[in-house]
Amino acid sequence: MSGYLDARTCGRRPARRQYRVERSGSGWCVSVNGCATRSLGAWSEAERLARRLQREADGLAHGGERA
């Protein structure tokens, strides 16, 4: 690094994946970027899956694993 400022800027961070629970035909599903899981019977089951997937995605984005 030369220590001089220039007009270039660093790239923006990519948007964070947001896993969401949505109503599907016969129950609830988890969706991200337009893709969805199969229908799950209970909202709580879908919410638990969404939290787990979000935690894994955040861990991958930061380059480390979370306990």
C-alpha angles and dihedrals in degrees: 000000000000099000093237122120118234137181095258118107129200117256122266119259113256116256114272116252111247116202110205136188112231135178113256131186098278104015139325133323137188115237138187129173092353096308121111139192124238116282115284121204102226130044090222091057091052092046091051091050092048092052092049093049091047091051091050093047092049090050092052092047091054094045096241142085126250125215 
